[in-house]
Each structure stands twice: as C-alpha cells, then as structure tokens.
Amino acid sequence: MRPAAVVGTGQTHHAAKRLDVSMAGLCREAIDRAMADAGVDWPDIDAVVLGKAPDLFEGVMMPELFLADALGAVGKPLLRVHTAGSVGGTTANVAASLVQAGVHKRVLAVAFEKQSESNAMWALSVPTPFTMPVHAGAGGYFAPHVRSYIRRAGAPEHVGAMVAAKDRRNGARNPYAHLKQPDITVESVRASQMLWDPIRYDETCPSSDGACAIVISAEPTSSRAAWIHATALRTEPTTFAGRDQVNPRAGQDAARALWKQAGITDPLSEVDATEIYVPFSWFEPMWLENLGFTEIGQGWKLTEAGETEIGGRLPVNPSGGVLSSNPIGASGLLRFAEAAMQVMGTAGDHQVDGARRALGHAYGGGSQFFAMWVVGSEKPA
Amino acid sequence: MRDVAVVGFAQTPCVRETDGTTNGVEMLVPIFHEVLGGLGLTKSDIGFWCSGSSDYLAGRAFSFVSAVDAIGAFPPIMESHVEMDAAWALYEAWVKLQCGEVDTALVYGFGKSSAGQLRRVMAMQLDPYVVTPLWPDSLGLAGIQARMGIEDGLWSERAMAEVAARSRAAAMSNPLAQLSGPVSPEDLLDEPYVADPLRRHDCAPITDGASTVVLAAGDRARELCERPAWITGFEHRVDSPSFGTRDLTASPSAVAAGKAAGADGVEVAELHAPFTHQELLLSQALGLGDITVNPSGGVLAGNPMFTAGLSRIGEAARRVHDGTASKVLGHATSGPLLQQNLVCVMEGRD
C-alpha cells in the first residue's frame, strides 16, 4: 500500500440552522478552508468523495448529483458514501484507499449534514416492516445500552456528567463548535432535564448544520502532514440473539485490526489524542473499553480520574466532539479531521501538546457500523 | 496495479413487482447463495463487502442496514456502502483490492422501484432549491433530451424503435428478462407517445431486482474461475447537473470514462441506457461502432434501479467467462440524463 497523508482540513461554523447558506454553500465553506489549508487548487484534485447520512435528512435523493459543480467534481470521479452515522469516517477511509491503492494522487473528501432543511426525527420514524420503530429518537434507542453499561461496570452516576462537562468545556476552545459552554459543571449537567433515563439533556448531542472537508495526498504539500498509519471498517447486523450492544464485536474487531496495522501494542500509552464518536456522554467510557484502551469495566475509571481531559493521559475529544457539534453526516469526518489536526499541530486552543499519534473514530446504525483511523506526524515505516 | 477480475455473477429475475418488503433486501439471500455456492465459497471467504442502493427508492432512511441481516454478518465483516448504483460499489471494492488488504470482494445492489412512484421519486434527484419544486417527470426530461437529438439529426424515432426491437429480441435468450419477444420497429412506431417523442418501448420498464458480483485478485481469481474477466480499465466521471449549461445531446463524462478505461477494441458492450436514444448517444460517446451491444437485452428489457449498472458489468463479464468474447465493456449511469457514467473494460486471457 502506498503511503497517504491528510495535508489539509476545513470545517464550517456549526449551528442549529445555517440559514445563510445552501447545501452547496455549506460544503464549499469547508472545502475552501481545506484547500487553502492544504495549499492546493482544483487542478490538483483528482477525485471527490462525498459522505452523508440518510438522504431523507435533507429531502434530496443523492445530493452529490446536484452538488457536483459546488464540489468541484465536474469532469472528475465522484463517489458517494453512506454508512449511517459512521459515514464521515468511512468517507475518509474510502478517500484514503483511493490514494493508497495508487489510483489517484490527491483526493478531496467532504461530508455534510444540513438537518435544518428537513426534519430528522421524521426521517428516522418511517414505519418499516420487521423493524422496531425508533420514534423516541436515537437517545431512546441507546438509553437501555447505557443503563446496561452502568449496571455491568458498576460505574458511579456522575461519570456521564463528567464527560459532558469536559466535552462542552473543550468545545468552548474550538472556534467552529456549535455549543460553547465554558462555565458548564458536573453539577449543572446533573441538574439538567432527564430525557431518556439515564441520559440527561446536557449529556446529549445537539442537532447541527455543518460540513467538513479534508485533502488526502500521496505527497505532503507543505511541511506538515498527518500520515495515515491504519484504517479499519467493520459491520455487524443490528439485532440478533446474543448480540452485545454495549460492547459490539464489530467495534472490538475493528480496533484490533487498527492497532495491529498501526503497529500499536499498548494503545493507552502509544496514542496521544483521540476523537471518539460520543453522541451521548456515556459512550466515552463504553468506547474506551470497546477500543481496548482499558479492560472491560474499567473505562469509567479513566474518565473519573480526569485522564481524558486535555493534559490527561489520554485526551478524548479535545475539539468538544459530537457532544458539542453534530452535523450527523459530517460528524465522523470531523473526528478524523480533528485527529489529523492534532498530529499536524493545527488544533489551536484545543491542541494536545506534543500529539504525535491520534485516533479518529466513528460509529453508526444501532452501534453496528464502525470506521476508524490512526494518523501520525511521522511517515509510517 | 494488481490483477483483479470478475469471477462470479448472479442476479434475480427482473420483475414488475416482488412480494418483498419495501427495500427489497429479501431478494439478496438467494443470489448470495447462488454466487457463493457457484464459486465454492462461504461468506467467511469474502474479504470486503460493498453495496449500492437508495434510501429514497425504498422510502425509508438506512434502507441498506437490513441488507446486513441478509448477509448474516456475524462474525463482523469489512463492509461499505455507496448511495449509488452498485457499479460504483464495485469500483470501491476494486480500489480496496488494489490496496492489497484483501483478495476477494462481494458487491451487491438492490432496488424495489415498485415501492413508490418512480417518476416522482426521481425528481428528488434534482436541484432541491430551484428544480425539484417544479416536479419534473423523469420521462419528460428524457423526452427533452430525445427531442434535442432528433432535431440535431443525431437519431430518429425509427432508430430509437430499432433499438427497442433489438433489445426485446436479444432478451429472448435471457430467462431473467422482464420484457422480451419479437417486435417490428414499424409496429412500435404505431404506438402512442408517453412523453413525445418517447413511446413506451423507448423507456426502460419499472423493475424490482438485485444482483451481485464477486471480484478476486491474482491467483485467487485463477483458482475460482476458469476464465476470469480481468479488469483492464475502470473509470468514472460526473458532469454538471445543470440542464441549462449542459449539452444534453452529448455525454462528456461517458467520453472521458471510456477513453480512460480503454474502450477501444471491445467486442461486446453492455450499456446502461434507460432510454433508447441514450443507447445511441452512449454508443457514439464510447466509440463502439458496429459491435454487439446489449446481448442480454439491456435495461430496456429490465431495469432494476441501483443494480442495473452492476448487472451490465456482470453480463459483460459472463461473455468472457463463457469464452464468447475476449474483450468486453460494462457501463453504468447515474443521475438525470446520463449525468454520471462509469466504464469497466474486462479481458479474458488464454
């Protein structure tokens, strides 16, 4: 496989409603920043990969078709990826594979969601045969998994609130974050309304309009690059007897494959920063275990000890994560791009000092689609 | 580049309506069984899975998720999905094989057009701010393209009827075709218009269906298939969506993809042309001359949305597998009026 690196990243200012731009304008805002960051122009881009969660969220069938001009894709190959909530991560992995395979030299990956154009709750509530309707939203679906995690791990109730307070404080350091709450506290989170017991309002991701773009290249275009050390994709079915939705096998398998490919034997000591898909606060300790950073049942202890703060042993979501901005289709790519920014040293006020290796992680569906990558400041051996 | 070949292909019958649920994933189980069984493989032998389908066709978000159940994907699999015709999923799988991470891939696509009103659903593909609110009918749009070509002298209603007659005749040897039989262009020209200058036979039928293709690299392909269809060129391009700025009688994306993929010298081509005039346009764009086009009957004999392009590649590969051709072309299109085009050139080696 040929080496490939992220050479530029860009994102929009995320907000509940970006009424100032169309879908094309939203994408272009992120693309223009990524291209400028990479120092490349349209003739330097060989192909475009667009990722987005379901088309019903905006009410447009295959929006990449009408966006072809805005994406700069006319006359070039254009691929559209859709793997539910993990789509942003998968988009990055597919774009990476186009360079790693030697098919293209430089690829633009873009992901977006403009949820304000439509009604996401409606889009997820179409009655379908043989499938339990999720009329209560994603929180209603995941709350039982969270409760099960708390029971199994014996985790104290305040851990979820700690994650929420940390991520929102981190978000306040990120100029692009939707929610900026520098003064949030564990107490204020615990005082917020219970939505889907045990998930409170302040432990829930917002619904955002936003986009993210990255340029992946076979050769660096400047003195800094985030080299792709490993990628992984794994999928399992939504429901079947014996499926462990608290600690899905697909996530474990993906992580194992990822660490192996990256040459990492002890993730907790060898990874410097992580951007993990945490739409509800308790998914931080759950995914720390699923990813193999800790033993089963121990994830919450890392969080409780403050080790997942910026400056801790394993900073998780220094950007503020999905809890601070959630343009669904773009959320995975934001995790991957933020990981790249950390190892390129371009994360500004939420930079983790000396980050040389970082994880980008995304999951989707009923915790069944997983996409991950490890990026590093050094070219892989 | 690594040597990668199409080694297996299976498809459902093309039918007007299946009994299955709205997304149609039930169609997948028998064809997975057929394609894997034919190669002596099980699902655990597949390194990478990729699919193509559409949420809007199924009228539901995440319609592809149920397909994971049809696979029986436990232990977990390495998998991805494109919201496009599955020919593009095949492209993604081919790239994955080029990375050297895996040696086999299974690609599938499925579409149940009968779940909704296809003409109206397709209007959702257009610019949502300025075009979709007018709800242009997909047959009406194709009619504009056909009319422009007629007025430019590029094709005629008779030439279009001849394409339809040839498709129906060719489909007589295809037991999975939805429409087949001997018809004369004269009789077809007596039929009324559905969207002037298009008559019913000028338009692909509304079809439910699914198909699957297996790819393998190098020696693995030689083990699995006596005469693999080696992919020697695989390219796709997109044109502007703007009808007003695009020459609707040309297809720059098809021309560019055909040239880059090395379409010269193919003996058989399976073209994804949902309208008769589009077959004429594409034959020209790809420089096909007088070769055999659509020996399966093409999509005018059955057009399972989101897998019809993949089926074209499978049908073309089959001509290499059975030794009737040594260089073939499979083509897929997507988007309104041939906006996006993909060309896969395959060769047999003796």
Interface residues (C-beta under 8 A of the other chain):
Chain A: M1 S22 M23 K52 P54 D55 L56 F57 E58 G59 V60 M61 M62 P63 L65 F66 L67 A68 D69 A73 V74 G75 K76 P77 L78 L79 R80 V81 H82 T83 A84 T90 N93 V94 S97 L98 Q100 A101 G102 V103 E117 A123 L124 V126 T128 P129 F130 T131 A232 L233 R234 T235 E236 P237 T238 F240 R243 R249 A250 D253 A254 G365 Q368 F369
Chain B: M1 T21 T22 N23 W49 S54 D55 Y56 G59 R60 A61 F62 F64 V65 S66 V68 D69 I71 G72 A73 F74 P75 P76 I77 M78 E79 S80 H81 V82 E83 M84 W88 Y91 E92 V95 K96 Q98 C99 G100 E101 V121 M122 M124 Q125 L126 D127 P128 Y129 V131 T132 E235 H236 R237 V238 D239 S240 P241 S242 P252 S253 A256 S334 G335 P336 Q339 Q340
